[in-house]
Amino acid sequence: MRLFPCLSAILVLPLLSGPSMAAGVAVPARPGPAQLSEEDELALVYGDKSSVSIATGSAQPLRRAPAVATVITAEDIAAMGANDLDQVLESVPGMHVSRSAINYEPLYIARGIYSVNNPQMLMLQNGVPMTTLLTGSRGTLWGGYPVTHIARIEIIRGPGSALYGADAYSGVINIVTKRAADAPGTQAGAGAGSFRTRDAWVQHGGKAGPLEVAAYLRVGATDGFRSLITADAQSARDKLFGTRASLAPGPVNTGYDAIDSLLELALPAWPQWRLRAGYQLRDNLGTGAGVGSALDPVGKERGERVHADLGWTEPDFSADWSVGATVSVLQFKQRITTDLRLSPPGTRFPTGLFPDGFIGHPDTSERQVRLSAHALYHGWNGHKLRIGVGHDNLDMYYTATFKNYIFNQAGVPVPTGPVIDYSRIQPFLLPQRRLVNYVTAQDEWQFARDWTLTAGVRHDRYSDFGGTTNPRLALVWDAALDLTAKLLYGRAFRAPSFNEEYGINNPIQRGNPDLQPERIATLEGALAWQASPQLQLNLNLYRHKMNDIIRGVPNPQAGTGATFQNIGNQRGKGLELEAVWEAARAVQLAGSYAYQRSIDAATGRDAGYAPRHHLSGRLDLRLPGIGLLSPQLNRVAERRRAPGDARPKVPDYTTVDLAFSTGRLLRHCELSLALRNVFNADVREPSLAPGLIPNDLPMAPRSVYLRALFTL
């Protein structure tokens, strides 16, 4: 019986929200029916953002954390009307969510550090890396990440290798999922919107006998937006060989089916232990603008992740010691369910015609086992010492290669007929294993009443390329009750991916076993000022230098692609300004502006593709007795091309989004509505090579999403 009032409200919601809202939808994750004061309601909207743990490994006040950090709560996510992680991260100062042509994989670009797979940004879920070995990033089969089970997201911008090791290069994102106490009881939700997007989920927090249980299951699907590519890589080949094989103009292929689940178990009698396990499936995943930057409406892929971690912490191990340990396992499988066409049927190469298309795809399976332990000593007055050790066993134990061509002695692909298994004849990659051992040390020293110096270092020893040592220093000064200043220095590295190091028989890019890690050194200054009880201002300044950047260098033999080399160097600088203003008891305005300038050392030109200027803002307006209205603005400007790319700069764009949620309008359900890209701006993300997709990657047009959350 509880569902009927909520279903009725879905029909009348457009009347409550006015003509401009009748088109769009979203869902907050806040408690609904209780009688709350206005102060309590505002606390639900704005959330508790005063602490962070990602900066040192243990919780501490955000403003005093020895890093430039951002915390986004479940209440923030609800106010944005977000239904995917990408929409949330676009609001982080100094970060922009771009796209790759392959599968339209999201690229989380921080401070101008741009690359095709984005392995420089480390993604964690509850402190455990979500990295895949083939590309060193989250993987090309990412397919989005839902947000309804997220309690908070912690982001540090800048180097994090002194704590987290490889790939904490431009920043670290840690997704903290909801525990039993964060989502008590049972909630169910369903949503639908543009591009035949639909999903449903159930979430439960409570007790089952002696266990505390947090469980989440979500099933969803989308056909994806179908923005048009006017010309692609095949368009250029058609001109060269006199063929008409290109499918451009044609739509991108961005649909997928999804399953996400997570289970967390804890014993109140033994609070030191916590077990988590999860499953993620992305099936029928489209190829975006094509694996070879040639439109492919047929190719489909499947990515499957199974992960588990067991954590033990003992905060009172002895009078002066706290200890902890974690073991985690990640199993990831990448499969191609429908042949991937690098070029469409009728394409021609100098070696011959491919009547069924130029087809090739890899399958991989990998298993990652990570062990870590730490000890915290606080018996030395003014000091907090942390030491840690760890071991990673990273095993890509299965690889397979299916294609309809073979390389001749010159390294040029020759058509062979039907697609067959070439895993034994010409594999794209052989199974590989990487072992990593590391040790960390960190001291937080409060040497005066208002001064803290954090010094840390981590040494990693890799079985394939040797060792790397990365230190950091952070000086934090509470200059006044309302003003904190920070001076930060750190070094970080990005390990070569398996594809970069071991790839073979690839028509586009080939591996190099002699690669060394990419390296970066960053100097930062930050100010956090509580200008008034209602106004918070943050200013961050940074400068960094990157060395040994891994890039593909064209092979001497034409038509044989490129080989990865440590050949790039880059320097960058910028600023990030944030403001949060509580203009009235029910009105809050938050905004940020980021500027960056990145220069390629070899040419002295802009390194390319990342926005020099990024402006975002959100207004949260509580409407008494109605709900929460949140208009949002996002402007991305001044994206230059990389050296060697003579095209004009990537067009600027400004988008406006609108989110509305009913909150406690009804006793047992909440409704939300989100309208994205209200004015239907032409949003494009850069394609990386001038000869592949000349007019860049078109993003989604105006869209709507409606969601209902039921308390059972």
Stockholm file with secondary structure:
# STOCKHOLM 1.0

chainA/1-712         MRLFPCLSAILVLPLLSGPSMAAGVAVPARPGPAQLSEEDELALVYGDKSSVSIATGSAQPLRRAPAVATVITAEDIAAMGANDLDQVLESVPGMHVSRSAINYEPLYIARGIYSVNNPQMLMLQNGVPMTTLLTGSRGTLWGGYPVTHIARIEIIRGPGSALYGADAYSGVINIVTKRAADAPGTQAGAGAGSFRTRDAWVQHGGKAGPLEVAAYLRVGATDGFRSLITADAQSARDKLFGTRASLAPGPVNTGYDAIDSLLELALPAWPQWRLRAGYQLRDNLGTGAGVGSALDPVGKERGERVHADLGWTEPDFSADWSVGATVSVLQFKQRITTDLRLSPPGTRFPTGLFPDGFIGHPDTSERQVRLSAHALYHGWNGHKLRIGVGHDNLDMYYTATFKNYIFNQAGVPVPTGPVIDYSRIQPFLLPQRRLVNYVTAQDEWQFARDWTLTAGVRHDRYSDFGGTTNPRLALVWDAALDLTAKLLYGRAFRAPSFNEEYGINNPIQRGNPDLQPERIATLEGALAWQASPQLQLNLNLYRHKMNDIIRGVPNPQAGTGATFQNIGNQRGKGLELEAVWEAARAVQLAGSYAYQRSIDAATGRDAGYAPRHHLSGRLDLRLPGIGLLSPQLNRVAERRRAPGDARPKVPDYTTVDLAFSTGRLLRHCELSLALRNVFNADVREPSLAPGLIPNDLPMAPRSVYLRALFTL
#=GR chainA/1-712 SS CTHHHHHHHHHHHHHHHCGGGTTCBCCCCSCCSSCCCHHHHHHHHHCCCSEESTTTSSCEEGGGSSSEEEEEEHHHHHHHTCCSHHHHHTTSTTEEEEECSBTTCEEEEETTBCCSSCTTEEEEETTEECCCTTTSSSCTTCCCCCCTTEEEEEEEESCCHHHHCTTCSSEEEEEEECCTTTSCEEEEEEEEETTTEEEEEEEEEEEETTEEEEEEEEEEEECCCCCEESCCHHHHHHHHHTCCCCCCSEECBCCEEEEEEEEEEEETTEEEEEEEEEEEEEEEECCBTCTTSSCCSSCEEEEEEEEEEEEEEETTSSSSEEEEEEEEEEEEEEEEEECCEEECTTEEETTEEETTCEEEEEEEEEEEEEEEEEEEECCSTTEEEEEEEEEEEEEEEEEEEEEEEEECTTSCEEEEEEEEECTTTSCSCCCEEEEEEEEEEEEEEEEETTEEEEEEEEEEEETTTEEEEEEEEEEEEEEETTEEEEEEEEEEEECCCHHHHHCCSCSSEECCTTCCCEEEEEEEEEEEEEEETTEEEEEEEEEEEEEEEEEEEECSSTTSCEEEEEEEEEEEEEEEEEEEEEEETTEEEEEEEEEEEEEETTTSSBCCSSCSEEEEEEEEEEETTTEEEEEEEEEEECBCCCTTCCSCCBCCEEEEEEEEECGGGSSSEEEEEEEESTTCCCCEECCSSTTTCTTCEECCCSEEEEEEEEEC
#=GC SS_cons         CTHHHHHHHHHHHHHHHCGGGTTCBCCCCSCCSSCCCHHHHHHHHHCCCSEESTTTSSCEEGGGSSSEEEEEEHHHHHHHTCCSHHHHHTTSTTEEEEECSBTTCEEEEETTBCCSSCTTEEEEETTEECCCTTTSSSCTTCCCCCCTTEEEEEEEESCCHHHHCTTCSSEEEEEEECCTTTSCEEEEEEEEETTTEEEEEEEEEEEETTEEEEEEEEEEEECCCCCEESCCHHHHHHHHHTCCCCCCSEECBCCEEEEEEEEEEEETTEEEEEEEEEEEEEEEECCBTCTTSSCCSSCEEEEEEEEEEEEEEETTSSSSEEEEEEEEEEEEEEEEEECCEEECTTEEETTEEETTCEEEEEEEEEEEEEEEEEEEECCSTTEEEEEEEEEEEEEEEEEEEEEEEEECTTSCEEEEEEEEECTTTSCSCCCEEEEEEEEEEEEEEEEETTEEEEEEEEEEEETTTEEEEEEEEEEEEEEETTEEEEEEEEEEEECCCHHHHHCCSCSSEECCTTCCCEEEEEEEEEEEEEEETTEEEEEEEEEEEEEEEEEEEECSSTTSCEEEEEEEEEEEEEEEEEEEEEEETTEEEEEEEEEEEEEETTTSSBCCSSCSEEEEEEEEEEETTTEEEEEEEEEEECBCCCTTCCSCCBCCEEEEEEEEECGGGSSSEEEEEEEESTTCCCCEECCSSTTTCTTCEECCCSEEEEEEEEEC
//
